[in-house]
Amino acid sequence: MSGEEYIGRADDSLDATYEAPMSLAEYVDTVLETPGIAAHASKYMLAAIEAAGTRTVIEEGEEKERYRFFDDPYNDGEHAILGNTEVLNAFVDDLRSIAAGRGKDEKIVWLEGPTATGKSELKRCLINGLREYSKTPEGRRYTVEWNVAGAGGSDSALTYGDAPVEDEDDWYESPVQVHPLTVFPADVRTDLLAEINERLDDHIDIHVDGELDPFSREAYDYLEEQYRRQGAEDLFSAVTDPSHLRVKNFVVDVGHGIGVLHSEDEGTPKERLVGSWMHGMLRELDSRGRKNPQAFSYDGVLSQGNGLLTVVEDAAQHADLLQKLLNVPDESRVKLDKGIGMDVDTQLVIISNPDLEAQLNQHADREGQDPLKALKRRLDKHEFTYLTNLSLEAQLLRRELTNETTVWDPDSWEELETWIQEPVTVSVRDDVASATDKELAPHTIEAAALYAVASRLDASNVPNGLDLVDKALLFDRGYLMEGDERIDIDDYDLETTDHDGDHGIPVTYVRDVVADLLHETQDRHHPDLPVEHVIMPRDVLNAVAEGMGDAPVFSAAEATEYEERVVPVKNHIFGEQERDVLDAMMRDKRVDEATVEEYIEHVYAWASDDQIENERGEYVDPDPLKMKVFEIEHLGRFDEDNYDDNDPDEAVEAFRTDKIITALNRHAWQRRDEEFRVGDVSPKEIPVIKTVLGSHDWDDVKRTFEDFDPRQWDEPPSGTETARLKQMTIENMVDMHGYSEAAAELTSRHVMNQVSYRWD
């Protein structure tokens, strides 16, 4: 594209964002056509969140509907909140209740949790989402601007200087984004809102209860006084004439509908909440013997957030303000000065670490005499926790180490598993002029994430026969495979507890450990291998565990507890690496899907005791020999003793009925409203067949490669079967699982080192 074309795109973007100012009458007509644009703060926030849609996720082993708004879709996922879907859904439910006026109007939403749990991301996500929604036609946000120049002569013009200004410079926007409908007298506004709400498509009515802000009231009163003196008949029409009042849309942002009070912000409570007086201006402005709202700096958090959202970040640093906020949700009003009040329409959200709760409970032993009791009653707490899903933690860790921002939204667990296990390349700058690509080998991110998750899980409710890794896998995908059997989480009677995710290894600690490993240059693996640029799963697990004793973030007891939890993680990751090596070694011996599908067709025909029609329209007769050969050679479950010639015994028959036919019938039942053919079922949907398609053990290797010796793997003699098999295995690991040659070498050496101990 040329420079002019980019300029044109920018023009189109802004043209779609902003509208020309309109008269008050035109605004009312627009609202009657599109009622949602007049929504009050909580209703507008709810609409913005719902407009982004939902998606289905699995967390803690359960399917949940998640609002895409919290994936930061307008910003390519840069500040997406990973996990905590139930907390976010509860936050939205609160908004819905507040918007509808169902008993939570007086509540201040409180989001609490330890560091690195997504609270700050929520703030950024809200800002991004509300900003972008306000650029859409259905999300337009409006306020008013005033022009009093010429209404009563230059001496009384509503300006900030000594001389009157002209043209566009004479227009002054409401400094607190006041709602345009507040211009109307109360009785007229009531009738207008009734008509607007009749045209709404949802059950939550719009309410605009406040009055004009002090700045706008000053302009309105001045104009009203001037036209009343002139004897104007239609006083309201004169005051709100387009030459004096315009309705304009604005893009929501910090300072314009969103107020954010940061931890480092200073000033008196009044200054932080609403702003401060500019004393040098008072003598230059006609305020009729009192302080003039024009001489007020509306830079307090409530002033900036009026009309939409007010966020107090790191609220423990502003605990003195919280009691000042007590009546804001109740009365929707604050004072600029003793004689000047301001109505506000904003959703209050405070964000804190657990230290705020300690401050709030400092007088808890006084029970009924607790001076903070009224404040605590108004706080509606939602607690963010550490992630307890492997896939979410893996995604978060990758985001911390790379520039990836895309939110994972897989179509299946198999696809998600691939993303969790795949290698990651990180560019590490060695000096000002150069950078080196370092590889996190396959399963390295998975290992680090799994260890962090295992440290956060409550060990007291792990079902018999399982460990914390099993619990982590159940939380992530909702089931475990025990042999051929798929056991769902509900069958284990496993539920989350209050301790799941409330403590553990923070992602920031793991990130820093991995970052340190990436910046190391020495070879940790083998002096003869140029593999200093490869980080292996065991490197990360050892470094994370060994560094806890010196890390100030952990107490001595926590460090001891978490160090012990690394063992099952190491065992699981080794099993994954072992599977990769076996798959690569036995790649040419795997059963192709066509052979598996043929077997399934014959089993179904055998069970039907008749011909069946496959998806190709061919009629299939059961072939006892083909079934027998498949079950002996490929499944490895039976031998010749299980057959009388080609006739199966009871064990084979039970296997065919329980493992194959049951799965087919289940699929047929799920598709009972459609025509069902055996070919409609993917072999991978049958657990025992899924195992056959890609699972081998070391006995298979022994039978297939009789002269193979794993003890020779590091440096196999030239011309031996071990040398040929190693070369093929390395090539297949690269091709099948995304390993680099160096990572494949290191992984296969690690696996063979363990296998050699039990080979004989």
C-alpha positions in Angstrom: 0.0 0.0 0.0 1.1 3.6 -0.7 1.3 6.3 1.9 -1.9 7.9 0.5 -3.7 4.6 0.9 -2.7 4.3 4.5 -3.8 7.9 5.1 -7.1 7.0 3.5 -7.6 4.0 5.8 -6.9 6.2 8.8 -9.5 8.7 7.5 -12.0 5.9 7.1 -11.3 4.7 10.7 -11.8 8.1 12.2 -14.9 8.8 10.1 -16.5 5.6 11.4 -15.6 6.6 15.0 -16.8 10.1 15.2 -20.1 11.8 14.3 -20.7 15.5 13.6 -22.3 17.2 16.6 -26.1 17.2 16.7 -28.8 19.2 18.3 -30.6 18.0 21.4 -33.7 17.2 19.3 -31.6 15.1 16.9 -30.1 13.2 19.7 -33.5 12.4 21.2 -34.6 11.1 17.8 -31.5 9.0 17.5 -32.0 7.5 21.0 -35.6 6.6 20.2 -34.3 4.7 17.2 -31.4 3.1 19.0 -32.2 3.2 22.7 -29.1 1.4 23.9 -26.9 4.4 23.3 -28.5 6.2 26.2 -27.7 3.4 28.7 -26.5 4.3 32.2 -23.0 3.2 33.2 -23.6 -0.3 34.5 -25.9 -1.2 31.6 -23.5 0.2 29.1 -20.7 -1.9 30.5 -22.9 -5.0 30.4 -23.8 -4.3 26.8 -20.1 -3.9 25.9 -19.2 -7.2 27.5 -22.1 -9.1 25.9 -21.5 -7.6 22.5 -18.2 -9.5 22.1 -20.1 -12.9 22.5 -19.1 -16.0 24.4 -17.1 -19.2 23.9 -17.0 -22.5 25.7 -14.0 -23.4 27.8 -13.0 -26.2 30.2 -11.8 -25.1 33.7 -11.5 -27.2 36.7 -12.8 -30.0 34.5 -16.1 -28.3 33.8 -17.4 -26.7 30.6 -18.1 -23.0 31.1 -19.3 -20.2 29.0 -16.8 -17.4 28.9 -17.3 -13.8 27.7 -14.9 -13.1 24.8 -14.6 -9.5 26.0 -12.2 -10.7 28.7 -10.0 -12.2 25.9 -9.1 -8.6 24.9 -10.3 -9.3 21.3 -10.0 -5.6 20.2 -6.3 -5.6 21.1 -5.3 -9.0 19.6 -5.4 -10.6 23.0 -2.5 -8.6 24.4 -4.2 -8.1 27.8 -6.4 -11.2 27.8 -7.3 -12.6 31.2 -6.5 -16.3 31.3 -8.7 -18.4 33.5 -10.8 -17.2 36.4 -13.9 -17.5 34.2 -16.2 -18.1 37.2 -15.0 -14.9 38.8 -15.5 -12.9 35.7 -18.9 -14.4 35.1 -19.8 -13.4 38.7 -18.6 -9.9 38.0 -20.9 -9.7 35.0 -23.8 -11.1 37.0 -23.1 -8.2 39.5 -23.2 -5.7 36.7 -26.5 -7.2 35.5 -28.0 -6.9 39.0 -26.7 -3.4 39.5 -27.9 -2.3 36.0 -31.3 -3.6 36.8 -31.4 -2.1 40.3 -31.9 -5.5 41.9 -30.5 -4.8 45.4 -26.8 -4.3 44.6 -26.9 -0.6 43.8 -24.9 0.3 46.9 -22.2 -2.2 46.3 -18.6 -1.5 45.4 -17.2 -4.3 43.3 -13.9 -5.6 44.9 -11.5 -7.7 43.0 -8.9 -9.3 45.2 -6.1 -11.8 44.7 -2.4 -12.4 44.9 0.0 -11.0 42.4 0.1 -12.3 38.8 -3.5 -13.5 38.8 -4.9 -11.2 36.1 -6.3 -8.3 38.1 -4.2 -5.7 36.3 -5.0 -7.4 33.0 -8.7 -6.9 33.9 -8.2 -3.2 34.2 -6.5 -3.0 30.8 -9.0 -5.3 29.3 -11.9 -3.1 30.5 -10.2 0.0 29.1 -9.5 -1.5 25.8 -12.9 -3.2 25.4 -14.9 -0.1 26.4 -12.8 2.2 24.2 -13.3 0.0 21.2 -17.0 -0.6 21.9 -17.6 3.1 22.0 -16.3 3.4 18.4 -19.1 1.1 17.2 -22.5 2.4 16.1 -24.3 0.5 18.9 -21.8 1.6 21.5 -21.7 5.4 20.8 -21.3 7.5 24.0 -22.5 11.0 24.1 -22.2 14.2 26.2 -22.9 17.9 25.7 -21.0 21.0 25.0 -21.9 24.6 25.6 -21.5 28.0 23.9 -22.6 31.1 25.7 -20.6 33.6 23.7 -22.8 36.4 22.6 -25.7 35.5 24.8 -25.2 38.3 27.2 -22.3 40.3 25.9 -18.6 39.7 26.1 -18.2 40.7 29.7 -20.2 37.7 30.8 -19.1 35.2 28.3 -18.4 31.7 29.7 -14.7 31.7 28.9 -11.4 31.0 30.7 -9.7 34.2 29.5 -10.2 38.0 29.6 -11.5 38.3 26.0 -14.3 36.3 24.4 -13.4 33.7 21.8 -15.2 32.9 18.6 -16.3 30.0 16.4 -15.3 26.5 17.6 -13.1 27.9 20.3 -16.3 29.1 22.1 -17.5 25.6 22.7 -16.8 23.9 26.1 -17.5 20.3 26.6 -18.9 19.0 29.9 -15.7 18.1 31.9 -17.4 15.0 33.4 -19.1 13.5 30.4 -22.6 14.4 31.6 -25.5 12.5 30.1 -27.4 14.6 27.4 -30.8 13.7 28.9 -29.9 15.4 32.2 -30.6 18.7 30.3 -34.3 18.0 30.4 -36.5 18.9 33.4 -37.2 16.0 35.7 -40.9 15.5 34.6 -40.1 15.6 30.9 -37.2 13.3 31.3 -39.4 10.8 33.1 -41.8 10.6 30.2 -39.0 10.5 27.7 -37.3 7.6 29.5 -40.5 5.7 29.6 -40.9 5.9 25.9 -37.2 5.0 25.4 -37.6 1.9 27.6 -40.7 0.8 25.8 -38.5 0.5 22.7 -35.7 -1.5 24.4 -35.1 -5.1 23.4 -34.1 -6.3 26.8 -35.6 -6.3 30.3 -33.2 -3.8 31.9 -34.6 -0.3 31.8 -32.4 2.7 31.2 -32.4 5.2 34.0 -30.8 8.7 34.1 -31.2 10.0 37.6 -28.6 12.7 37.9 -28.7 16.4 37.2 -26.4 18.5 35.1 -22.9 18.7 36.3 -21.9 22.0 38.0 -20.0 23.2 35.0 -22.9 22.6 32.7 -25.4 24.0 35.3 -23.4 27.2 35.4 -23.8 27.5 31.6 -27.5 26.5 31.6 -28.3 29.0 34.4 -26.5 31.8 32.8 -28.3 31.2 29.4 -31.6 30.9 31.2 -31.1 34.1 33.0 -30.1 36.0 29.9 -33.1 34.8 27.9 -35.5 35.3 30.7 -34.4 38.9 31.0 -35.0 39.2 27.2 -38.5 37.9 27.7 -38.0 34.7 25.6 -41.3 32.8 25.3 -39.8 29.3 24.8 -37.1 29.5 27.4 -35.9 25.8 27.2 -35.7 26.0 23.4 -33.7 29.2 23.7 -31.2 27.8 26.2 -30.8 24.5 24.3 -30.7 26.1 20.8 -28.0 24.5 18.7 -26.1 27.7 18.8 -25.7 27.1 22.6 -26.0 23.4 23.2 -24.7 20.5 21.1 -24.6 16.8 21.7 -21.3 15.2 20.7 -20.1 11.6 20.8 -16.8 10.8 22.4 -14.5 7.8 22.5 -14.3 6.3 25.9 -10.8 6.3 27.4 -9.0 7.1 30.6 -10.1 10.6 31.6 -13.2 10.3 29.3 -15.7 8.0 31.0 -13.0 5.9 32.7 -11.2 7.1 35.8 -8.2 5.1 37.1 -6.6 5.9 40.5 -3.1 4.5 40.4 -1.1 3.4 43.5 1.3 6.3 43.1 -1.3 9.0 42.7 -1.1 11.6 45.5 -3.1 14.5 46.9 -5.9 15.1 49.5 -8.9 12.7 49.4 -10.9 15.5 47.7 -8.2 15.9 45.0 -8.0 12.2 44.3 -11.7 11.7 44.2 -13.1 14.7 42.3 -10.3 17.3 41.7 -9.2 20.7 43.1 -9.9 24.4 42.9 -7.6 26.6 40.7 -7.4 29.5 43.1 -5.8 31.9 40.6 -8.9 31.6 38.4 -11.5 32.6 40.9 -11.1 36.3 40.8 -11.3 36.3 37.0 -14.6 34.6 36.7 -18.1 35.9 37.5 -19.3 33.3 40.1 -21.9 35.5 41.8 -20.2 35.6 45.1 -19.2 31.9 45.3 -16.7 29.6 43.9 -17.2 29.0 40.2 -17.3 25.4 38.9 -15.4 26.7 35.9 -12.4 27.2 38.2 -12.4 23.5 39.2 -10.0 21.0 37.9 -12.1 17.9 37.2 -9.2 15.5 37.2 -10.3 13.3 40.2 -11.0 9.7 39.6 -14.8 10.1 40.0 -14.8 13.1 37.6 -12.9 11.2 34.9 -14.9 8.0 35.4 -18.3 9.7 35.4 -20.6 8.2 32.9 -19.0 4.7 32.9 -16.2 3.2 35.1 -14.1 4.2 38.1 -11.2 1.9 39.0 -9.1 2.2 42.2 -5.9 0.3 41.5 -3.9 -1.2 44.3 -6.6 -0.1 46.7 -4.5 -0.8 49.8 -2.6 2.3 48.9 -5.8 4.3 49.0 -7.5 2.7 51.9 -8.2 6.2 53.3 -10.5 6.9 50.3 -12.7 3.9 50.7 -14.7 5.3 53.5 -15.1 8.5 51.5 -16.7 6.4 48.8 -19.3 4.8 51.1 -22.2 6.8 49.9 -21.3 7.3 46.3 -23.0 4.1 45.1 -26.0 4.8 47.4 -26.5 8.5 46.5 -24.7 8.8 43.2 -23.4 12.1 44.4 -20.2 13.8 45.6 -19.4 17.3 46.7 -16.9 19.6 45.0 -17.4 22.1 47.8 -19.9 22.8 50.6 -22.2 24.6 48.3 -21.6 22.6 45.1 -22.4 19.0 44.6 -22.1 16.8 41.5 -24.1 13.8 40.5 -22.1 10.8 39.2 -23.1 7.7 37.2 -20.2 5.4 37.4 -19.5 1.7 38.2 -17.0 1.6 41.1 -14.4 -1.2 41.0 -11.5 -1.5 43.4 -8.6 -3.9 42.8 -6.2 -5.1 45.6 -3.9 -7.7 46.8 -4.8 -9.6 50.0 -3.1 -7.0 52.1 -6.2 -4.8 51.8 -8.3 -7.4 53.6 -5.8 -7.4 56.4 -6.3 -3.7 56.8 -10.1 -4.0 56.7 -10.0 -6.7 59.4 -7.8 -4.8 61.8 -10.7 -4.1 64.1 -12.6 -7.3 63.5 -12.1 -8.4 67.1 -14.3 -5.5 68.2 -17.3 -7.1 66.4 -20.2 -4.7 66.5 -17.9 -1.8 67.3 -15.8 -2.3 64.2 -15.5 1.2 62.6 -15.0 -0.4 59.2 -18.1 -2.6 59.3 -20.2 -0.3 57.1 -17.4 -0.2 54.5 -17.1 -4.0 54.4 -20.8 -4.4 54.1 -20.7 -2.4 50.8 -17.8 -4.3 49.3 -18.8 -7.1 47.0 -15.7 -9.3 46.9 -14.6 -11.4 43.9 -11.4 -13.4 44.4 -8.9 -14.0 41.6 -6.8 -17.1 42.1 -3.8 -18.7 40.5 -4.5 -20.7 37.4 -5.2 -24.4 38.0 -5.5 -25.4 34.4 -2.3 -26.7 32.6 -3.3 -25.3 29.2 -4.0 -21.8 30.6 -0.7 -21.8 32.6 1.2 -23.0 29.5 -0.4 -20.2 27.5 0.4 -17.6 30.1 4.0 -18.7 30.5 4.5 -18.5 26.7 3.0 -15.0 26.7 5.4 -14.0 29.5 8.4 -15.3 27.5 7.5 -14.3 24.0 5.5 -11.7 22.2 2.6 -14.0 21.5 -0.8 -12.6 22.3 -3.2 -14.8 20.5 -5.8 -16.5 22.8 -5.9 -20.2 22.3 -9.4 -21.4 21.2 -8.9 -25.0 20.1 -11.5 -27.2 18.5 -10.4 -30.3 20.5 -8.3 -31.4 23.4 -5.8 -33.0 20.9 -5.2 -29.7 19.3 -4.8 -28.0 22.6 -2.4 -30.7 23.8 -0.2 -30.1 20.7 0.0 -26.4 21.6 1.0 -27.2 25.2 3.7 -29.6 24.2 5.3 -27.9 21.2 8.7 -26.3 21.3 9.2 -22.5 21.6 12.0 -20.4 20.2 13.0 -17.3 22.1 15.3 -14.7 20.7 17.8 -13.7 23.4 20.0 -10.7 22.9 23.6 -11.4 23.7 24.8 -7.8 23.3 23.7 -4.6 21.7 24.4 -5.9 18.2 23.5 -9.5 18.2 20.8 -12.0 19.3 20.7 -15.8 19.6 17.7 -18.0 19.1 17.3 -20.3 22.1 15.0 -23.3 22.0 12.7 -24.5 24.7 12.5 -28.2 23.7 9.1 -29.9 23.3 7.4 -30.5 26.7 9.5 -27.8 28.4 6.7 -25.2 28.6 4.4 -28.0 29.6 6.7 -29.2 32.4 7.1 -25.7 33.8 3.4 -25.0 33.7 2.4 -28.4 35.1 4.8 -27.9 38.0 3.3 -24.5 38.8 -0.2 -25.9 38.6 0.6 -28.9 40.8 2.0 -26.5 43.4 -1.4 -24.7 43.6 -3.7 -27.7 43.9 -5.2 -28.9 47.2 -3.6 -32.3 47.9 -6.3 -33.2 50.5 -9.0 -34.2 48.0 -6.9 -36.2 45.4 -8.8 -39.4 44.7 -7.2 -42.7 45.7 -4.8 -44.0 43.2 -4.2 -40.6 41.6 -1.6 -37.9 42.2 -1.5 -34.1 41.8 -0.6 -34.5 38.1 -3.7 -36.6 37.5 -5.8 -33.9 39.3 -4.2 -31.2 37.1 -5.0 -33.2 33.9 -8.6 -33.8 35.1 -9.0 -30.0 35.7 -7.7 -29.3 32.2 -9.4 -31.8 30.0 -12.1 -33.3 32.2 -11.1 -36.9 32.0 -8.2 -39.5 32.3 -7.5 -42.6 30.3 -7.0 -45.7 32.4 -5.9 -48.2 29.8 -8.7 -48.2 27.2 -11.2 -46.6 29.6 -12.0 -42.9 29.6 -12.9 -41.9 33.1 -14.6 -38.5 33.4 -14.0 -36.2 36.3 -17.5 -36.7 37.6 -16.7 -40.4 38.1 -13.9 -39.5 40.5 -16.2 -37.3 42.6 -13.6 -34.6 42.4 -14.5 -31.0 43.1 -12.6 -27.8 43.6 -11.9 -26.6 47.1 -11.2 -23.2 48.6 -7.5 -24.0 48.6 -7.2 -24.8 44.9 -5.3 -21.8 43.4 -5.1 -19.7 46.6 -1.3 -20.2 46.8 1.5 -21.8 44.9 4.3 -21.0 42.5 3.6 -17.7 40.7 4.1 -17.6 36.9 6.5 -14.6 37.4 8.9 -16.8 39.4 8.8 -19.5 36.8 9.3 -16.9 34.0 12.3 -15.5 35.7 13.9 -18.9 36.2 13.4 -19.8 32.5 14.7 -16.4 31.5 17.9 -17.0 33.5 18.3 -20.4 31.8 17.9 -18.7 28.4 20.7 -16.3 29.1 23.1 -19.0 30.2 25.8 -19.9 27.7 27.4 -23.0 29.1 26.6 -26.5 27.9 24.6 -28.3 30.6 24.2 -31.6 28.8 27.2 -33.1 27.1 30.6 -31.7 26.3 30.6 -33.2 22.8 27.2 -31.7 21.8 26.8 -28.1 20.5 23.4 -27.8 22.2 23.9 -24.9 24.6 20.9 -23.2 22.9 18.4 -26.0 23.9 16.6 -25.8 27.3 15.2 -29.2 28.3 12.2 -29.9 30.6 14.4 -31.3 33.3 16.6 -28.2 33.2 13.6 -26.0 34.0 12.1 -28.4 36.6 15.4 -28.7 38.5 16.1 -24.9 38.4 12.6 -24.0 39.6 12.8 -26.5 42.5 16.4 -25.7 43.5 15.9 -22.0 43.4 13.0 -21.9 45.9 15.1 -21.9 49.0 16.7 -18.6 48.1 13.7 -16.9 46.6 12.1 -14.4 49.0 8.7 -15.0 47.6 8.5 -18.5 49.4 8.6 -19.3 53.0 10.7 -22.2 54.2 7.7 -24.4 54.6 6.4 -23.5 51.1 9.7 -24.2 49.5 9.9 -27.6 51.1 6.3 -28.4 50.1 6.7 -27.3 46.5 10.1 -29.0 46.1 8.5 -32.4 47.0 5.8 -31.9 44.3 8.3 -31.9 41.4 8.7 -35.7 41.4 5.3 -36.7 39.9 5.7 -33.9 37.3 9.1 -35.3 36.3 7.6 -38.7 36.0 4.8 -37.5 33.8 7.0 -35.5 31.5 9.4 -38.4 31.1 6.4 -40.5 30.1 5.5 -37.9 27.4 9.1 -37.9 26.1 9.2 -41.7 26.1 6.0 -41.8 24.1 7.5 -39.4 21.5 10.6 -41.6 21.2 8.5 -44.8 20.8 6.2 -43.2 18.3 9.3 -42.2 16.2 10.9 -45.6 16.5 7.8 -47.5 15.5 6.5 -45.0 12.9 6.7 -47.4 10.1 5.0 -50.1 12.2 1.9 -48.1 13.0 -1.5 -49.2 11.8 -2.9 -47.0 9.1 -6.5 -45.7 9.5 -7.7 -47.7 6.4 -6.8 -51.0 8.1 -8.4 -49.9 11.3 -11.6 -48.8 9.6 -11.8 -52.1 7.7 -11.5 -54.0 11.1 -14.3 -51.9 12.6 -16.5 -52.6 9.7 -16.0 -56.3 10.0 -16.6 -56.2 13.8 -19.9 -54.4 13.2 -20.9 -56.9 10.6 -20.0 -59.7 12.9 -22.1 -58.2 15.7 -25.0 -57.7 13.3 -24.6 -61.3 12.0 -25.2 -59.9 8.6 -23.8 -57.7 5.8 -23.5 -54.0 6.5 -23.2 -51.1 4.1 -20.1 -48.9 4.6 -19.7 -45.2 3.7 -18.6 -46.1 0.2 -21.9 -47.9 -0.4 -20.2 -51.3 -0.4 -21.7 -54.3 1.4 -19.3 -56.0 3.9 -19.4 -59.6 5.1 -17.6 -60.3 8.4 -14.2 -61.9 7.8 -13.1 -63.9 10.8 -9.5 -64.2 9.6 -9.1 -60.4 9.1 -10.4 -59.7 12.6 -8.2 -62.4 14.1 -5.0 -61.1 12.4 -5.8 -57.5 13.5 -6.5 -58.5 17.1 -3.3 -60.5 17.4 -0.8 -58.5 15.4 -2.0 -55.0 15.8 -3.9 -54.9 19.1 -1.5 -57.4 20.8 -4.3 -58.4 23.2 -4.8 -62.0 22.1 -2.9 -65.0 20.7 -3.7 -68.2 18.8 -5.0 -69.8 22.1 -8.0 -67.3 22.0 -9.2 -68.7 18.7 -10.5 -72.1 17.5 -9.2 -71.8 14.0 -10.7 -68.4 13.3 -13.6 -68.6 15.8 -13.1 -66.3 18.8 -13.5 -67.4 22.4 -15.5 -65.6 25.0 -12.8 -63.1 25.9 -12.5 -61.9 22.3 -16.2 -61.7 21.9 -16.5 -59.7 25.1 -13.8 -57.4 23.8 -15.5 -56.8 20.5 -18.8 -56.1 22.1 -17.6 -54.0 25.0 -14.8 -52.0 23.4 -15.9 -51.6 19.8 -19.6 -52.1 19.4 -20.4 -50.1 22.6 -18.5 -47.1 21.2 -20.2 -47.4 17.8 -23.7 -47.6 19.4 -22.9 -44.6 21.5 -22.1 -42.6 18.4 -25.1 -43.9 16.6 -27.3 -42.8 19.6 -25.8 -39.3 19.5 -26.7 -39.1 15.8 -30.1 -40.8 16.1 -31.8 -38.1 14.1 -29.5 -38.6 11.1 -28.7 -41.6 8.9 -25.9 -43.5 10.6 -23.1 -45.4 8.9 -20.2 -47.2 10.4 -17.9 -44.9 8.4 -19.3 -41.9 10.2 -17.2 -42.8 13.2 -13.6 -41.7 13.3 -11.4 -44.6 14.7 -9.9 -42.0 17.1 -13.3 -41.7 18.8 -13.0 -45.4 20.0 -10.6 -45.4 23.0 -9.1 -48.8 22.4 -8.6 -48.0 18.7 -7.1 -44.6 19.4 -4.5 -46.4 21.5 -3.8 -48.8 18.6 -3.3 -46.0 16.1 -0.3 -44.5 17.9 0.8 -46.5 21.0 3.7 -48.9 21.3 5.8 -50.2 24.2 9.3 -51.5 24.5 8.2 -55.1 24.0 7.1 -54.1 20.5 10.5 -52.6 19.9 12.2 -55.8 21.1 10.1 -57.9 18.8 10.6 -55.6 15.8 14.3 -54.8 16.2 16.0 -57.9 17.6 19.5 -56.5 17.5 18.7 -53.1 19.0 20.7 -52.2 22.2 19.7 -49.0 24.0 23.0 -49.0 25.9 24.7 -48.1 22.6 22.4 -45.2 21.8 24.8 -42.3 22.7 27.4 -43.5 20.3 26.1 -46.5 18.4 28.7 -48.5 16.4 28.6 -47.8 12.7 26.5 -50.2 10.6 24.6 -51.7 13.5 20.8 -51.8 13.8 21.0 -49.4 16.7 22.8 -46.8 14.5 20.2 -47.2 11.7 17.3 -47.0 14.2 18.7 -44.0 16.0 19.1 -42.0 12.7 15.5 -42.9 11.7 14.2 -42.1 15.2 15.8 -38.6 15.3 14.5 -37.8 11.8 11.0 -39.0 12.8 11.0 -37.0 16.0 11.8 -33.9 14.0 9.2 -34.6 11.4 6.4 -35.9 13.7 6.7 -33.8 16.9 8.6 -30.7 15.9 11.9 -31.5 17.7 15.1 -29.9 16.5 17.9 -32.4 15.9 19.6 -31.2 19.0 16.5 -31.5 21.2 15.7 -34.9 19.6 19.2 -36.1 20.4 19.0 -34.9 24.0 15.5 -36.3 24.6 16.2 -39.7 23.1 19.5 -40.0 25.1 17.6 -39.2 28.3 14.9 -41.8 27.5 17.4 -44.5 26.5 19.4 -43.9 29.6 16.4 -44.8 31.7 15.3 -47.7 29.4 18.7 -49.3 29.4 18.5 -50.0 33.1 15.5 -52.3 32.6 16.2 -53.6 29.1 17.3 -57.1 30.1 
